Amino acid sequence: MFHADHDEHVIIDYPRMMGSPVAAINVEVNGVTYSISNTSAKTSLNEWLRSQPGLKGTKVTCQEGGCGSCVVALTKQDLVTGKEKTIAVNSCLFPLFAADGFKITTTEGIGSSRSGYHPIQERIAEHNGSQCGYCTPGMVMNMYSLLSENVQPTKQEIEDSFDGNLCRCTGFRPILDAMKSFAKDEKPIDIEDLQGCQGKGNCCSETRTCHGCCFNMEQLAGPQWYKPSSLTDLYTILNDHSSDSVRLVAGNTGTGVYKNDGDFNVYINISDIPELNVVQVTDSALQLGAALSLNTVIRELSSNSKKSKSFDVLATHIKKIANVPVRNIGCWAGNLMLVHNHREFPSDMFTIMSAVGATLTIGSVDASTKSYSLEEFLSVDMKSKVILSINVPFSAEDEVVKTFKIMPRHQNAHAYVNAGFRVSKDSSYTVQGTPSLVFGGVKLSPMRASETEKYLAGKSLLDSATLKGCLSALDEEIVPESSPLTTSVEYRKSLAIGLFYKFYLALLGDKANERVRSAALPYVRPISSGQQSYDTTASDYPLTEPMTKITAKLQASGEAQYTDDIPKRQGEVYGAFVTTTKGNCKIANIDTSEAM
């Protein structure tokens, strides 16, 4: 099978036998097609970009999907809309094999000192948004990805898109000033200026071959990688490898949280299976396939928000999970599998979907399916099983749904405590049916405040004794478990009870005492802004005139070379930090025998 890129650049996709592992892939990088074989399934896109094509503009730092220095633009088909889309991805987490058939664009591919700088590269330099410059290429490619999909974004959309890009020296004001200059009410970019060359015409159309020569060949006999094209193929592969350690992969973003999970000898890429990319609206629910990314879930919930008041609440909460590049490829089912395998993981998806009564459909290799609640799912043995979809029910007219997340910072962080609440009330403010009160981060596993739910059922919200009774019941039920990975037991208990109090005030609305009514209102962070002001001496002109740093554009285009970018040499000496049992002392001698 083959397909043409705008009738100009033909990429051949060689058919694979069903059930056979992937041995070679084709990846287009900056308009050049690479045929790659003899490499490891564990190799990340970042490792390959920096070592084989030598595109050192794509940096590597945290390898957790948290800093954004490794961000590149990935162009692929959206299986829901059928249209091509360009998204920002963390190349440090994204497997090289998962990029098969996709187009990758790095900062070198959009502009340079030789071919001319891209407007994004120029503006971040002109706004003094680069100091050490290590994070700058990731900033540039994150903005490039946004503009590729939305050429005239709002300032809010621009700011929201930078929740996964960190800078430790410049400060975010000049960076965001540069990016916001592309907003539709500022100086939006022309679509032609955005795309540049990118393989059109004959400017950079060629094919190169990589046979894994840049990697440790001892690793090449490692795990097998499969790319099934149907659910039937997936079941066949799972059945054939029932005795192996298997990892299902969509975006592979979970490795940013749990780096040492398993010793997997089989990886299965599920991202292109049509049955796992379904979006179906029924009379009572929204059904979402397991391979859909978190950002696709946000999009579908928002576009169907008129059918259910709860959908906007859920979409807003999911925006607090990780960051844009992670949500672009990380699937919701993977988020649930993290808490399935690591009960201490404070999964936001689990908490909020459990609160609204969502159910999962899980398939087995014998093609049978079964529906489970989120709580039941935690006890299911997922060996040779696959999450197929989630059914998110429409909220009833009399239902109030609220979700909360308390975390170290407003974005890109795990929750200390998260919560999802759902209550039905009639016109007299009497609770109808059994409420749903779900917490994450309190115990070392998600918890439902079932005794408080029972107490609240049928009670009048206007009776002050109801609130007192709920708080008393919660005080007994909320018994946090201690963990060195989170905050104190006392703090998390206070948070959990405080979040329920905020929810109770939201249920009361204007019936709440005016003195405390504002506690129910959500905090909406305004668009950031800042300015510089300083005195200058006119007689020192032109020394007092601001000027763009000479190397800024080189940093933005990836041409500036850093220590990590220098090619390794045979026999070079490495240095590494070591720990000591005595911190305040003089070093008497150093034994180098083991290193020599």
Secondary structure, DSSP 8 states (H G I E B T S, - for coil): -EEEETTTEEEE-----TT----EEEEEETTEEEEEES--TT-BHHHHHHHSS--TTS--S-SSSSS-TTEEEEEEE-TTT-SEEEEEEETTTSBTGGGTT-EEE-GGGT-BTTTB--HHHHHHHHTT--SS-SSHHHHHHHHHHHHHH-SS--HHHHHHTTTT---SSS-HHHHHHHHHTTSTTS----HHHHH-STT-TTSS-EEEEE-STTS-GGGTTS-EEE--SSHHHHHHHHHHTTTS-EEEESS-GGGGT-TT----SEEEE-TT-GGGS-EEE-SSEEEEETT-BHHHHHHHHHHTGGG-THHHHHHHHHTTSS-HHHHHH-BHHHHHHHHHH-TTS--HHHHHHHHTT-EEEEEETTS-EEEEEHHHHTTS--TTEEEEEEEEE---TTEEEEEEEE-SSSSS---SEEEEEEEEE-TT-BEEEEEEEEEESSSSS-EE-HHHHHHHTT-BTTSHHHHHHHHHHHHHH------TTS--HHHHHHHHHHHHHHHHHHHHGGGS-TTTGGGGS----------------GGGTTTTS----TTHHHHHTT-S--GGGS---TT---------S-SSS-------TTT-
